Amino acid sequence: MAKLHTMLVKAALLTGGAFIGALLARWCDQLILARSTRQSDDERDRYAQGLGPLQQTRPKNDVRTL
C-alpha cells in the first residue's frame, strides 16, 4: 500500500511540475513577444520619421547576451 501512495505522490508532483513549467514558458513567451512587438513598433515609427535604426552600444568587455 505504501508503494501505491508513493507512486501517486510522485505522479501528482510530476504533473504539478509540468503544469508550472508550462505556465512559466507561456509567461516568458508573452514577455518576449511584447518586447519584440514594442521594438518593431518603435523602429517602424523611426523609419516613418526618416530616422535610422537605433544602435545598441555596449562596452567591449561586456559579454552578456540579449
PyMOL Python script that loads the backbone (N, CA, C, O; Angstrom):
from pymol import cmd

cmd.read_pdbstr("""\
ATOM      1  N   MET A   1       0.807  -1.182   0.000  1.00  0.00           N
ATOM      2  CA  MET A   1       0.000   0.000   0.000  1.00  0.00           C
ATOM      3  C   MET A   1       0.864   1.264   0.000  1.00  0.00           C
ATOM      4  O   MET A   1       0.484   2.281  -0.581  1.00  0.00           O
ATOM      5  N   ALA A   2       2.029   1.194   0.656  1.00  0.00           N
ATOM      6  CA  ALA A   2       2.917   2.351   0.707  1.00  0.00           C
ATOM      7  C   ALA A   2       3.454   2.673  -0.689  1.00  0.00           C
ATOM      8  O   ALA A   2       3.645   3.841  -1.029  1.00  0.00           O
ATOM      9  N   LYS A   3       3.698   1.634  -1.497  1.00  0.00           N
ATOM     10  CA  LYS A   3       4.184   1.860  -2.854  1.00  0.00           C
ATOM     11  C   LYS A   3       3.150   2.602  -3.691  1.00  0.00           C
ATOM     12  O   LYS A   3       3.499   3.466  -4.495  1.00  0.00           O
ATOM     13  N   LEU A   4       1.893   2.269  -3.503  1.00  0.00           N
ATOM     14  CA  LEU A   4       0.821   2.926  -4.249  1.00  0.00           C
ATOM     15  C   LEU A   4       0.759   4.409  -3.894  1.00  0.00           C
ATOM     16  O   LEU A   4       0.643   5.261  -4.775  1.00  0.00           O
ATOM     17  N   HIS A   5       0.836   4.708  -2.604  1.00  0.00           N
ATOM     18  CA  HIS A   5       0.797   6.104  -2.167  1.00  0.00           C
ATOM     19  C   HIS A   5       2.012   6.872  -2.698  1.00  0.00           C
ATOM     20  O   HIS A   5       1.887   8.011  -3.146  1.00  0.00           O
ATOM     21  N   THR A   6       3.167   6.248  -2.643  1.00  0.00           N
ATOM     22  CA  THR A   6       4.376   6.890  -3.146  1.00  0.00           C
ATOM     23  C   THR A   6       4.260   7.161  -4.643  1.00  0.00           C
ATOM     24  O   THR A   6       4.651   8.224  -5.125  1.00  0.00           O
ATOM     25  N   MET A   7       3.724   6.197  -5.362  1.00  0.00           N
ATOM     26  CA  MET A   7       3.561   6.359  -6.795  1.00  0.00           C
ATOM     27  C   MET A   7       2.561   7.483  -7.104  1.00  0.00           C
ATOM     28  O   MET A   7       2.784   8.260  -8.032  1.00  0.00           O
ATOM     29  N   LEU A   8       1.490   7.578  -6.359  1.00  0.00           N
ATOM     30  CA  LEU A   8       0.505   8.634  -6.564  1.00  0.00           C
ATOM     31  C   LEU A   8       1.085  10.012  -6.238  1.00  0.00           C
ATOM     32  O   LEU A   8       0.818  10.984  -6.944  1.00  0.00           O
ATOM     33  N   VAL A   9       1.875  10.092  -5.171  1.00  0.00           N
ATOM     34  CA  VAL A   9       2.503  11.361  -4.804  1.00  0.00           C
ATOM     35  C   VAL A   9       3.488  11.788  -5.889  1.00  0.00           C
ATOM     36  O   VAL A   9       3.524  12.958  -6.271  1.00  0.00           O
ATOM     37  N   LYS A  10       4.283  10.849  -6.382  1.00  0.00           N
ATOM     38  CA  LYS A  10       5.236  11.171  -7.447  1.00  0.00           C
ATOM     39  C   LYS A  10       4.512  11.628  -8.714  1.00  0.00           C
ATOM     40  O   LYS A  10       4.943  12.578  -9.367  1.00  0.00           O
ATOM     41  N   ALA A  11       3.432  10.965  -9.056  1.00  0.00           N
ATOM     42  CA  ALA A  11       2.670  11.345 -10.247  1.00  0.00           C
ATOM     43  C   ALA A  11       2.070  12.737 -10.081  1.00  0.00           C
ATOM     44  O   ALA A  11       2.065  13.530 -11.023  1.00  0.00           O
ATOM     45  N   ALA A  12       1.563  13.035  -8.887  1.00  0.00           N
ATOM     46  CA  ALA A  12       0.986  14.358  -8.632  1.00  0.00           C
ATOM     47  C   ALA A  12       2.064  15.435  -8.712  1.00  0.00           C
ATOM     48  O   ALA A  12       1.831  16.500  -9.284  1.00  0.00           O
ATOM     49  N   LEU A  13       3.230  15.174  -8.150  1.00  0.00           N
ATOM     50  CA  LEU A  13       4.324  16.142  -8.206  1.00  0.00           C
ATOM     51  C   LEU A  13       4.808  16.355  -9.636  1.00  0.00           C
ATOM     52  O   LEU A  13       5.082  17.485 -10.038  1.00  0.00           O
ATOM     53  N   LEU A  14       4.914  15.281 -10.397  1.00  0.00           N
ATOM     54  CA  LEU A  14       5.333  15.388 -11.788  1.00  0.00           C
ATOM     55  C   LEU A  14       4.323  16.192 -12.610  1.00  0.00           C
ATOM     56  O   LEU A  14       4.703  17.034 -13.423  1.00  0.00           O
ATOM     57  N   THR A  15       3.058  15.928 -12.393  1.00  0.00           N
ATOM     58  CA  THR A  15       2.012  16.663 -13.098  1.00  0.00           C
ATOM     59  C   THR A  15       2.020  18.136 -12.708  1.00  0.00           C
ATOM     60  O   THR A  15       1.893  19.010 -13.566  1.00  0.00           O
ATOM     61  N   GLY A  16       2.170  18.410 -11.425  1.00  0.00           N
ATOM     62  CA  GLY A  16       2.235  19.792 -10.956  1.00  0.00           C
ATOM     63  C   GLY A  16       3.438  20.521 -11.521  1.00  0.00           C
ATOM     64  O   GLY A  16       3.329  21.682 -11.915  1.00  0.00           O
ATOM     65  N   GLY A  17       4.581  19.857 -11.566  1.00  0.00           N
ATOM     66  CA  GLY A  17       5.777  20.462 -12.130  1.00  0.00           C
ATOM     67  C   GLY A  17       5.630  20.755 -13.608  1.00  0.00           C
ATOM     68  O   GLY A  17       6.084  21.795 -14.085  1.00  0.00           O
ATOM     69  N   ALA A  18       5.001  19.851 -14.334  1.00  0.00           N
ATOM     70  CA  ALA A  18       4.771  20.073 -15.764  1.00  0.00           C
ATOM     71  C   ALA A  18       3.826  21.254 -15.977  1.00  0.00           C
ATOM     72  O   ALA A  18       4.028  22.054 -16.890  1.00  0.00           O
ATOM     73  N   PHE A  19       2.813  21.361 -15.151  1.00  0.00           N
ATOM     74  CA  PHE A  19       1.861  22.467 -15.254  1.00  0.00           C
ATOM     75  C   PHE A  19       2.537  23.801 -14.965  1.00  0.00           C
ATOM     76  O   PHE A  19       2.343  24.768 -15.701  1.00  0.00           O
ATOM     77  N   ILE A  20       3.323  23.859 -13.906  1.00  0.00           N
ATOM     78  CA  ILE A  20       4.044  25.086 -13.557  1.00  0.00           C
ATOM     79  C   ILE A  20       5.049  25.439 -14.655  1.00  0.00           C
ATOM     80  O   ILE A  20       5.197  26.611 -15.001  1.00  0.00           O
ATOM     81  N   GLY A  21       5.734  24.448 -15.200  1.00  0.00           N
ATOM     82  CA  GLY A  21       6.668  24.687 -16.290  1.00  0.00           C
ATOM     83  C   GLY A  21       5.978  25.248 -17.520  1.00  0.00           C
ATOM     84  O   GLY A  21       6.512  26.138 -18.182  1.00  0.00           O
ATOM     85  N   ALA A  22       4.801  24.739 -17.830  1.00  0.00           N
ATOM     86  CA  ALA A  22       4.050  25.245 -18.978  1.00  0.00           C
ATOM     87  C   ALA A  22       3.609  26.687 -18.741  1.00  0.00           C
ATOM     88  O   ALA A  22       3.653  27.505 -19.661  1.00  0.00           O
ATOM     89  N   LEU A  23       3.189  27.006 -17.526  1.00  0.00           N
ATOM     90  CA  LEU A  23       2.805  28.380 -17.212  1.00  0.00           C
ATOM     91  C   LEU A  23       3.990  29.329 -17.323  1.00  0.00           C
ATOM     92  O   LEU A  23       3.860  30.423 -17.874  1.00  0.00           O
ATOM     93  N   LEU A  24       5.138  28.921 -16.808  1.00  0.00           N
ATOM     94  CA  LEU A  24       6.333  29.754 -16.900  1.00  0.00           C
ATOM     95  C   LEU A  24       6.762  29.954 -18.354  1.00  0.00           C
ATOM     96  O   LEU A  24       7.148  31.058 -18.739  1.00  0.00           O
ATOM     97  N   ALA A  25       6.698  28.908 -19.153  1.00  0.00           N
ATOM     98  CA  ALA A  25       7.072  29.018 -20.559  1.00  0.00           C
ATOM     99  C   ALA A  25       6.133  29.975 -21.294  1.00  0.00           C
ATOM    100  O   ALA A  25       6.582  30.776 -22.114  1.00  0.00           O
ATOM    101  N   ARG A  26       4.845  29.895 -21.007  1.00  0.00           N
ATOM    102  CA  ARG A  26       3.881  30.790 -21.655  1.00  0.00           C
ATOM    103  C   ARG A  26       4.136  32.234 -21.239  1.00  0.00           C
ATOM    104  O   ARG A  26       4.075  33.139 -22.071  1.00  0.00           O
ATOM    105  N   TRP A  27       4.423  32.456 -19.953  1.00  0.00           N
ATOM    106  CA  TRP A  27       4.695  33.799 -19.453  1.00  0.00           C
ATOM    107  C   TRP A  27       5.938  34.379 -20.129  1.00  0.00           C
ATOM    108  O   TRP A  27       5.942  35.540 -20.536  1.00  0.00           O
ATOM    109  N   CYS A  28       6.992  33.568 -20.247  1.00  0.00           N
ATOM    110  CA  CYS A  28       8.220  34.032 -20.907  1.00  0.00           C
ATOM    111  C   CYS A  28       7.964  34.335 -22.383  1.00  0.00           C
ATOM    112  O   CYS A  28       8.471  35.329 -22.902  1.00  0.00           O
ATOM    113  N   ASP A  29       7.202  33.511 -23.049  1.00  0.00           N
ATOM    114  CA  ASP A  29       6.866  33.757 -24.455  1.00  0.00           C
ATOM    115  C   ASP A  29       6.105  35.072 -24.615  1.00  0.00           C
ATOM    116  O   ASP A  29       6.349  35.821 -25.562  1.00  0.00           O
ATOM    117  N   GLN A  30       5.190  35.353 -23.698  1.00  0.00           N
ATOM    118  CA  GLN A  30       4.434  36.599 -23.776  1.00  0.00           C
ATOM    119  C   GLN A  30       5.341  37.803 -23.540  1.00  0.00           C
ATOM    120  O   GLN A  30       5.179  38.834 -24.193  1.00  0.00           O
ATOM    121  N   LEU A  31       6.290  37.686 -22.617  1.00  0.00           N
ATOM    122  CA  LEU A  31       7.233  38.780 -22.381  1.00  0.00           C
ATOM    123  C   LEU A  31       8.086  39.044 -23.614  1.00  0.00           C
ATOM    124  O   LEU A  31       8.281  40.197 -24.002  1.00  0.00           O
ATOM    125  N   ILE A  32       8.591  37.991 -24.227  1.00  0.00           N
ATOM    126  CA  ILE A  32       9.430  38.132 -25.415  1.00  0.00           C
ATOM    127  C   ILE A  32       8.618  38.723 -26.563  1.00  0.00           C
ATOM    128  O   ILE A  32       9.104  39.596 -27.283  1.00  0.00           O
ATOM    129  N   LEU A  33       7.392  38.255 -26.738  1.00  0.00           N
ATOM    130  CA  LEU A  33       6.531  38.772 -27.809  1.00  0.00           C
ATOM    131  C   LEU A  33       6.217  40.250 -27.588  1.00  0.00           C
ATOM    132  O   LEU A  33       6.245  41.035 -28.536  1.00  0.00           O
ATOM    133  N   ALA A  34       5.920  40.633 -26.358  1.00  0.00           N
ATOM    134  CA  ALA A  34       5.608  42.038 -26.074  1.00  0.00           C
ATOM    135  C   ALA A  34       6.826  42.920 -26.344  1.00  0.00           C
ATOM    136  O   ALA A  34       6.695  44.011 -26.900  1.00  0.00           O
ATOM    137  N   ARG A  35       7.997  42.450 -25.954  1.00  0.00           N
ATOM    138  CA  ARG A  35       9.219  43.233 -26.169  1.00  0.00           C
ATOM    139  C   ARG A  35       9.508  43.384 -27.669  1.00  0.00           C
ATOM    140  O   ARG A  35       9.834  44.477 -28.132  1.00  0.00           O
ATOM    141  N   SER A  36       9.391  42.308 -28.408  1.00  0.00           N
ATOM    142  CA  SER A  36       9.689  42.381 -29.840  1.00  0.00           C
ATOM    143  C   SER A  36       8.652  43.220 -30.576  1.00  0.00           C
ATOM    144  O   SER A  36       8.995  43.931 -31.521  1.00  0.00           O
ATOM    145  N   THR A  37       7.397  43.152 -30.161  1.00  0.00           N
ATOM    146  CA  THR A  37       6.353  43.975 -30.780  1.00  0.00           C
ATOM    147  C   THR A  37       6.612  45.449 -30.513  1.00  0.00           C
ATOM    148  O   THR A  37       6.492  46.280 -31.413  1.00  0.00           O
ATOM    149  N   ARG A  38       6.968  45.773 -29.270  1.00  0.00           N
ATOM    150  CA  ARG A  38       7.258  47.161 -28.929  1.00  0.00           C
ATOM    151  C   ARG A  38       8.461  47.673 -29.718  1.00  0.00           C
ATOM    152  O   ARG A  38       8.446  48.798 -30.217  1.00  0.00           O
ATOM    153  N   GLN A  39       9.496  46.853 -29.829  1.00  0.00           N
ATOM    154  CA  GLN A  39      10.684  47.252 -30.575  1.00  0.00           C
ATOM    155  C   GLN A  39      10.349  47.438 -32.053  1.00  0.00           C
ATOM    156  O   GLN A  39      10.822  48.388 -32.678  1.00  0.00           O
ATOM    157  N   SER A  40       9.550  46.556 -32.610  1.00  0.00           N
ATOM    158  CA  SER A  40       9.153  46.668 -34.017  1.00  0.00           C
ATOM    159  C   SER A  40       8.348  47.948 -34.249  1.00  0.00           C
ATOM    160  O   SER A  40       8.561  48.648 -35.239  1.00  0.00           O
ATOM    161  N   ASP A  41       7.432  48.249 -33.342  1.00  0.00           N
ATOM    162  CA  ASP A  41       6.640  49.474 -33.466  1.00  0.00           C
ATOM    163  C   ASP A  41       7.526  50.710 -33.378  1.00  0.00           C
ATOM    164  O   ASP A  41       7.346  51.665 -34.133  1.00  0.00           O
ATOM    165  N   ASP A  42       8.481  50.691 -32.457  1.00  0.00           N
ATOM    166  CA  ASP A  42       9.397  51.826 -32.319  1.00  0.00           C
ATOM    167  C   ASP A  42      10.226  52.016 -33.580  1.00  0.00           C
ATOM    168  O   ASP A  42      10.410  53.145 -34.037  1.00  0.00           O
ATOM    169  N   GLU A  43      10.728  50.925 -34.146  1.00  0.00           N
ATOM    170  CA  GLU A  43      11.522  51.025 -35.373  1.00  0.00           C
ATOM    171  C   GLU A  43      10.666  51.504 -36.541  1.00  0.00           C
ATOM    172  O   GLU A  43      11.137  52.294 -37.359  1.00  0.00           O
ATOM    173  N   ARG A  44       9.432  51.049 -36.636  1.00  0.00           N
ATOM    174  CA  ARG A  44       8.531  51.488 -37.702  1.00  0.00           C
ATOM    175  C   ARG A  44       8.289  52.996 -37.589  1.00  0.00           C
ATOM    176  O   ARG A  44       8.271  53.703 -38.596  1.00  0.00           O
ATOM    177  N   ASP A  45       8.103  53.480 -36.364  1.00  0.00           N
ATOM    178  CA  ASP A  45       7.905  54.914 -36.161  1.00  0.00           C
ATOM    179  C   ASP A  45       9.152  55.701 -36.548  1.00  0.00           C
ATOM    180  O   ASP A  45       9.047  56.771 -37.147  1.00  0.00           O
ATOM    181  N   ARG A  46      10.320  55.186 -36.215  1.00  0.00           N
ATOM    182  CA  ARG A  46      11.563  55.874 -36.566  1.00  0.00           C
ATOM    183  C   ARG A  46      11.728  55.936 -38.085  1.00  0.00           C
ATOM    184  O   ARG A  46      12.095  56.979 -38.626  1.00  0.00           O
ATOM    185  N   TYR A  47      11.461  54.833 -38.770  1.00  0.00           N
ATOM    186  CA  TYR A  47      11.580  54.818 -40.236  1.00  0.00           C
ATOM    187  C   TYR A  47      10.575  55.779 -40.867  1.00  0.00           C
ATOM    188  O   TYR A  47      10.885  56.439 -41.859  1.00  0.00           O
ATOM    189  N   ALA A  48       9.372  55.857 -40.297  1.00  0.00           N
ATOM    190  CA  ALA A  48       8.356  56.778 -40.823  1.00  0.00           C
ATOM    191  C   ALA A  48       8.818  58.231 -40.693  1.00  0.00           C
ATOM    192  O   ALA A  48       8.444  59.081 -41.500  1.00  0.00           O
ATOM    193  N   GLN A  49       9.631  58.508 -39.674  1.00  0.00           N
ATOM    194  CA  GLN A  49      10.154  59.862 -39.477  1.00  0.00           C
ATOM    195  C   GLN A  49      11.423  60.103 -40.289  1.00  0.00           C
ATOM    196  O   GLN A  49      11.963  61.209 -40.278  1.00  0.00           O
ATOM    197  N   GLY A  50      11.900  59.084 -40.989  1.00  0.00           N
ATOM    198  CA  GLY A  50      13.112  59.223 -41.792  1.00  0.00           C
ATOM    199  C   GLY A  50      14.385  58.999 -41.007  1.00  0.00           C
ATOM    200  O   GLY A  50      15.470  59.338 -41.480  1.00  0.00           O
ATOM    201  N   LEU A  51      14.277  58.435 -39.818  1.00  0.00           N
ATOM    202  CA  LEU A  51      15.443  58.167 -38.980  1.00  0.00           C
ATOM    203  C   LEU A  51      15.912  56.729 -39.179  1.00  0.00           C
ATOM    204  O   LEU A  51      15.133  55.869 -39.589  1.00  0.00           O
ATOM    205  N   GLY A  52      17.158  56.476 -38.893  1.00  0.00           N
ATOM    206  CA  GLY A  52      17.696  55.128 -38.994  1.00  0.00           C
ATOM    207  C   GLY A  52      17.415  54.322 -37.739  1.00  0.00           C
ATOM    208  O   GLY A  52      16.908  54.859 -36.753  1.00  0.00           O
ATOM    209  N   PRO A  53      17.740  53.041 -37.768  1.00  0.00           N
ATOM    210  CA  PRO A  53      17.509  52.202 -36.590  1.00  0.00           C
ATOM    211  C   PRO A  53      18.441  52.594 -35.449  1.00  0.00           C
ATOM    212  O   PRO A  53      19.528  53.129 -35.669  1.00  0.00           O
ATOM    213  N   LEU A  54      18.001  52.323 -34.247  1.00  0.00           N
ATOM    214  CA  LEU A  54      18.824  52.587 -33.077  1.00  0.00           C
ATOM    215  C   LEU A  54      19.930  51.547 -32.992  1.00  0.00           C
ATOM    216  O   LEU A  54      19.698  50.365 -33.244  1.00  0.00           O
ATOM    217  N   GLN A  55      21.104  51.975 -32.645  1.00  0.00           N
ATOM    218  CA  GLN A  55      22.227  51.067 -32.461  1.00  0.00           C
ATOM    219  C   GLN A  55      22.431  50.858 -30.974  1.00  0.00           C
ATOM    220  O   GLN A  55      22.549  51.824 -30.219  1.00  0.00           O
ATOM    221  N   GLN A  56      22.475  49.615 -30.549  1.00  0.00           N
ATOM    222  CA  GLN A  56      22.734  49.331 -29.145  1.00  0.00           C
ATOM    223  C   GLN A  56      24.234  49.420 -28.910  1.00  0.00           C
ATOM    224  O   GLN A  56      25.027  48.804 -29.621  1.00  0.00           O
ATOM    225  N   THR A  57      24.602  50.183 -27.920  1.00  0.00           N
ATOM    226  CA  THR A  57      26.024  50.332 -27.612  1.00  0.00           C
ATOM    227  C   THR A  57      26.311  49.659 -26.289  1.00  0.00           C
ATOM    228  O   THR A  57      25.572  49.808 -25.315  1.00  0.00           O
ATOM    229  N   ARG A  58      27.387  48.925 -26.279  1.00  0.00           N
ATOM    230  CA  ARG A  58      27.847  48.237 -25.070  1.00  0.00           C
ATOM    231  C   ARG A  58      29.349  48.370 -24.986  1.00  0.00           C
ATOM    232  O   ARG A  58      30.034  48.486 -26.003  1.00  0.00           O
ATOM    233  N   PRO A  59      29.849  48.354 -23.787  1.00  0.00           N
ATOM    234  CA  PRO A  59      31.304  48.317 -23.663  1.00  0.00           C
ATOM    235  C   PRO A  59      31.860  47.039 -24.291  1.00  0.00           C
ATOM    236  O   PRO A  59      31.185  46.009 -24.295  1.00  0.00           O
ATOM    237  N   LYS A  60      33.064  47.095 -24.811  1.00  0.00           N
ATOM    238  CA  LYS A  60      33.648  45.936 -25.492  1.00  0.00           C
ATOM    239  C   LYS A  60      33.836  44.753 -24.546  1.00  0.00           C
ATOM    240  O   LYS A  60      33.827  43.608 -24.997  1.00  0.00           O
ATOM    241  N   ASN A  61      34.003  44.995 -23.269  1.00  0.00           N
ATOM    242  CA  ASN A  61      34.248  43.899 -22.329  1.00  0.00           C
ATOM    243  C   ASN A  61      32.959  43.320 -21.757  1.00  0.00           C
ATOM    244  O   ASN A  61      33.021  42.422 -20.917  1.00  0.00           O
ATOM    245  N   ASP A  62      31.793  43.803 -22.183  1.00  0.00           N
ATOM    246  CA  ASP A  62      30.510  43.295 -21.713  1.00  0.00           C
ATOM    247  C   ASP A  62      30.156  42.057 -22.538  1.00  0.00           C
ATOM    248  O   ASP A  62      29.987  42.152 -23.753  1.00  0.00           O
ATOM    249  N   VAL A  63      30.045  40.902 -21.889  1.00  0.00           N
ATOM    250  CA  VAL A  63      29.824  39.644 -22.599  1.00  0.00           C
ATOM    251  C   VAL A  63      28.410  39.121 -22.438  1.00  0.00           C
ATOM    252  O   VAL A  63      28.132  37.979 -22.804  1.00  0.00           O
ATOM    253  N   ARG A  64      27.504  39.938 -21.893  1.00  0.00           N
ATOM    254  CA  ARG A  64      26.124  39.490 -21.722  1.00  0.00           C
ATOM    255  C   ARG A  64      25.450  39.300 -23.065  1.00  0.00           C
ATOM    256  O   ARG A  64      25.806  39.955 -24.045  1.00  0.00           O
ATOM    257  N   THR A  65      24.479  38.403 -23.111  1.00  0.00           N
ATOM    258  CA  THR A  65      23.682  38.197 -24.317  1.00  0.00           C
ATOM    259  C   THR A  65      22.297  38.751 -24.086  1.00  0.00           C
ATOM    260  O   THR A  65      21.875  38.928 -22.943  1.00  0.00           O
ATOM    261  N   LEU A  66      21.584  39.028 -25.172  1.00  0.00           N
ATOM    262  CA  LEU A  66      20.234  39.571 -25.042  1.00  0.00           C
ATOM    263  C   LEU A  66      19.266  38.521 -24.616  1.00  0.00           C
ATOM    264  O   LEU A  66      18.079  38.804 -24.457  1.00  0.00           O
TER     265      LEU A  66
END
""", "prot")
cmd.dss("prot")
cmd.show_as("cartoon", "prot")
cmd.util.cbc("prot")
cmd.orient("prot")
